[in-house]
């Protein structure tokens, strides 16, 4: 048993607490797990980092003197399916647009990754500039997939959205209108039907400004992604994430400002606006419902307010 002193972000500790006995056991065994990784991977674990939301993250030094990052995911991913997709995505990317994967151990939910810099959200850029930088990084990261890539498809993901949103809408006692729900189901159906294997690329799945980090090996202004969901989908899926971000800025005029953002994303990436709009709507209503479910009432209501306006448009 290791007596190592460990520091984890409050968000991670909250999620561990929700897991109950399983979470407490994982936390109690974390020091021993890290010690075993140090021995097996010939690394020395240093200071913990506080940016993670579902993992212990720390700086490490390898046997060759290279500085890297250790990530150990919490047991919320006990089935390891999502982590397997993350490993697949990072392996396929091989450092192009993503942090390079140096080692991984799915059984221990552990990753050794290329060390990157600060998240984009901490660097003082305007929203418009952040969007442009994320889109530039996405254009590097949207790479062709090998035929045997075992990743969820855009079609299956759209179908998942339809089921999840409808179920959660009922569980939460219908917190937005039936019209808004029906529009989500139409968007999901449209994106599932539009799925074309010939247009599929590696999609991050959650490319926001906290998952976009400085690339320390490149000149200022270059970034790489971390924590991919890993999907085989159309590029518009990733742009839908950016439609749901900075939601407070859209509240003044949700439809006009939403359309302007959609057009800007299309301009930056040469991607179809309707596809961006539909994925963005699905992301917004789904995230709004999820925020309500976890008690973030104000943020959830704001997101659903924007989604209602978009549905009515």
C-alpha positions in Angstrom: 0.0 0.0 0.0 1.4 3.4 -1.0 1.2 6.4 1.3 1.7 8.8 -1.5 -0.1 12.1 -1.0 -2.4 12.7 -4.0 -4.3 15.8 -5.1 -7.4 15.5 -7.3 -9.7 18.3 -8.6 -13.0 18.9 -6.8 -15.0 17.8 -9.9 -13.2 14.4 -9.9 -13.8 14.0 -6.2 -17.5 14.7 -6.6 -17.8 12.0 -9.3 -15.8 9.6 -7.1 -18.2 10.3 -4.2 -21.2 9.5 -6.4 -19.7 6.1 -7.1 -20.0 5.2 -3.4 -18.0 2.1 -2.3 -16.5 1.6 -5.8 -15.2 5.2 -5.8 -13.8 5.0 -2.3 -12.0 1.8 -3.1 -10.5 3.3 -6.3 -9.3 6.3 -4.4 -7.8 4.2 -1.6 -5.9 2.0 -4.1 -4.8 4.9 -6.4 -1.4 5.3 -4.8 -0.6 1.7 -5.2 -1.8 1.7 -8.8 0.5 4.7 -9.6 3.4 3.0 -7.9 2.9 -0.1 -10.2 2.7 2.1 -13.2 6.0 3.8 -12.2 7.7 0.5 -12.0 6.2 -1.0 -15.2 6.6 2.1 -17.4 9.8 3.3 -15.8 8.4 6.8 -14.9 8.5 9.0 -11.9 5.2 10.7 -11.1 5.4 14.3 -10.0 2.9 17.1 -9.4 -0.8 16.5 -9.9 -2.6 18.7 -12.5 -6.0 20.2 -11.7 -7.5 20.3 -15.2 -9.0 16.8 -15.3 -12.7 16.1 -14.8 -12.8 12.3 -14.9 -9.2 11.3 -14.1 -6.2 11.7 -12.0 -3.7 13.6 -14.1 0.0 14.3 -13.2 3.3 15.3 -14.7 5.8 12.5 -15.1 9.5 12.1 -16.0 10.4 9.1 -18.1 13.6 7.0 -17.8 15.0 8.9 -20.8 14.4 12.3 -19.1 11.3 13.2 -21.2 8.5 15.1 -19.5 5.1 13.5 -20.1 1.6 13.3 -18.7 0.0 10.3 -16.8 -3.8 10.0 -16.9 -5.6 7.4 -14.8 -9.4 7.4 -15.5 -11.9 7.0 -12.6 -14.0 3.8 -12.5 -17.0 5.6 -14.1 -15.5 4.0 -17.2 -15.5 0.5 -15.6 -16.7 -1.1 -18.8 -13.7 0.4 -20.5 -15.6 0.8 -23.8 -15.2 4.6 -24.0 -11.5 4.3 -23.0 -11.0 1.8 -25.7 -12.3 4.2 -28.3 -10.1 6.9 -26.8 -7.0 4.7 -27.2 -8.1 3.8 -30.8 -8.5 7.4 -31.7 -5.1 8.4 -30.2 -3.4 5.5 -31.9 -4.8 6.3 -35.3 -4.0 10.0 -35.0 -0.4 9.2 -33.9 0.2 12.8 -32.8 -1.6 14.6 -35.7 -3.9 17.0 -34.1 -3.9 15.1 -30.8 -1.5 14.5 -27.9 0.7 11.6 -28.9 -0.1 8.4 -27.0 3.2 6.9 -25.5 1.8 4.0 -23.5 -1.6 2.7 -22.5 -3.1 0.0 -20.2 -6.8 -0.4 -20.7 -7.1 -2.8 -17.7 -5.7 -0.1 -15.4 -7.4 2.7 -17.3 -4.0 4.4 -17.6 -2.5 6.6 -20.4 1.0 8.0 -20.8 0.7 11.0 -23.1 2.8 13.7 -24.7 3.0 16.8 -22.5 1.1 19.8 -23.8 0.7 23.4 -22.5 -2.3 25.4 -21.2 -5.9 24.9 -22.3 -7.1 27.4 -24.9 -9.7 28.7 -22.5 -7.0 30.1 -20.2 -5.1 32.1 -22.8 -7.3 35.2 -23.1 -8.5 34.8 -26.6 -11.9 36.2 -27.7 -14.6 33.7 -28.5 -14.3 34.3 -32.2 -10.5 33.7 -32.1 -11.0 30.6 -29.9 -13.4 29.2 -32.5 -10.9 29.9 -35.3 -8.1 28.2 -33.4 -10.2 25.1 -32.6 -11.3 24.9 -36.2 -7.7 25.1 -37.5 -6.8 22.3 -35.1 -9.8 20.2 -36.3 -8.8 20.6 -39.9 -5.5 18.9 -38.9 -7.2 16.3 -36.8 -9.9 15.2 -39.3 -7.9 12.4 -40.9 -9.0 9.3 -42.9 -9.8 6.2 -40.9 -8.4 2.7 -41.6 -11.0 0.2 -42.7 -10.8 -1.8 -39.5 -11.2 1.2 -37.1 -13.6 0.0 -34.4 -15.3 3.3 -33.5 -18.9 4.3 -33.1 -20.3 5.8 -36.3 -22.1 9.1 -36.9 -25.3 7.1 -37.7 -25.3 5.1 -34.5 -24.5 8.2 -32.5 -27.4 10.1 -34.0 -29.7 7.2 -33.1 -28.3 7.3 -29.5 -29.0 11.0 -29.3 -32.7 10.4 -30.2 -33.1 7.7 -27.6 -31.2 9.5 -24.8 -32.9 12.8 -25.3 -36.4 11.4 -25.4 -35.8 9.2 -22.3 -34.2 12.1 -20.3 -36.9 14.5 -21.3 -39.5 12.2 -19.8 -37.4 11.5 -16.6 -37.1 15.2 -16.0 -40.8 15.8 -16.3 -40.6 17.4 -19.8 -38.5 20.5 -19.0 -38.8 21.9 -22.5 -41.6 21.9 -25.1 -42.7 18.9 -27.1 -41.9 21.0 -30.2 -38.3 21.2 -29.0 -38.1 17.4 -28.4 -39.7 16.7 -31.8 -37.2 18.9 -33.5 -34.3 17.0 -31.8 -35.8 13.7 -33.1 -36.0 15.1 -36.6 -32.4 16.4 -36.5 -31.2 13.0 -35.2 -33.1 11.2 -38.0 -31.6 13.6 -40.6 -28.0 13.1 -39.4 -28.4 9.3 -39.3 -29.8 9.2 -42.8 -27.1 11.5 -44.1 -24.3 9.2 -42.9 -22.0 8.4 -45.7 -19.0 6.1 -45.1 -17.1 7.8 -47.9 -17.2 11.1 -46.0 -16.2 9.7 -42.6 -13.1 11.0 -40.8 -11.7 10.6 -37.3 -13.9 12.9 -35.1 -12.9 14.0 -31.6 -16.5 14.2 -30.3 -15.9 16.9 -27.6 -13.5 19.4 -29.1 -14.1 22.5 -26.8 -11.6 25.0 -25.4 -10.7 23.0 -22.4 -9.7 20.0 -24.5 -7.6 22.1 -26.8 -4.1 22.6 -25.4 -1.0 24.4 -26.6 1.4 22.3 -28.7 4.7 22.9 -27.0 6.7 21.5 -30.0 5.3 24.1 -32.4 5.3 27.9 -32.7 2.9 29.9 -30.7 -0.7 29.6 -31.8 -0.6 25.8 -32.5 -2.8 23.4 -30.5 -3.6 19.7 -30.0 -6.6 17.9 -28.6 -6.9 15.7 -25.6 -9.6 13.3 -24.3 -11.2 12.3 -27.6 -14.5 10.4 -27.6 -13.3 8.9 -30.9 -16.0 8.6 -33.6 -16.2 7.7 -37.3 -18.4 10.5 -38.4 -18.8 13.6 -40.6 -16.7 16.7 -39.6 -19.9 18.6 -38.8 -20.3 16.6 -35.7 -17.3 18.3 -34.1 -18.6 21.7 -35.1 -21.9 21.0 -33.4 -20.0 21.0 -30.1 -18.9 24.6 -30.8 -22.5 25.6 -31.4 -23.4 24.7 -27.8 -20.3 26.4 -26.2 -20.3 30.0 -24.9 -24.1 29.6 -24.6 -24.5 32.8 -22.5 -23.3 34.9 -25.5 -26.2 33.6 -27.6 -28.9 34.5 -25.1 -29.3 38.1 -26.4 -30.5 36.9 -29.8 -30.4 33.1 -30.0 -31.5 32.6 -33.6 -29.6 35.4 -35.2 -26.4 34.8 -33.2 -26.7 31.1 -33.6 -27.0 31.4 -37.4 -24.0 33.7 -37.5 -21.9 31.3 -35.5 -23.0 28.4 -37.8 -22.1 30.4 -40.9 -18.7 31.3 -39.4 -18.0 27.6 -38.6 -19.0 26.7 -42.1 -16.7 29.4 -43.6 -13.7 28.3 -41.5 -14.1 24.6 -42.4 -16.0 24.4 -45.8 -18.6 22.3 -44.0 -22.4 22.2 -44.7 -24.3 24.7 -42.5 -27.4 22.5 -42.2 -25.3 19.6 -40.9 -23.6 21.9 -38.4 -27.0 23.3 -37.3 -28.5 20.0 -36.7 -25.6 18.5 -34.7 -25.5 21.8 -32.8 -29.1 21.5 -31.9 -28.7 17.9 -30.7 -25.7 18.9 -28.6 -27.5 21.9 -27.1 -30.7 20.2 -26.0 -28.9 17.0 -24.8 -26.4 19.1 -22.8 -29.2 21.2 -21.4 -31.0 18.2 -20.1 -27.9 16.7 -18.7 -27.1 19.9 -16.8 -30.6 19.8 -15.2 -30.1 16.2 -14.3 -26.9 16.9 -12.3 -28.3 20.0 -10.6 -26.8 22.8 -12.7 -30.2 24.5 -13.1 -29.2 27.9 -14.4 -26.8 26.6 -17.1 -29.3 23.9 -18.1 -32.2 26.3 -18.4 -30.1 28.7 -20.5 -29.1 26.0 -22.9 -32.7 24.8 -23.2 -33.8 28.4 -23.8 -31.5 28.7 -26.8 -32.6 25.3 -28.0 -36.3 26.3 -27.8 -35.6 29.4 -29.9 -33.7 27.4 -32.5 -36.6 24.8 -32.7 -39.1 27.6 -33.2 -37.0 29.1 -36.0 
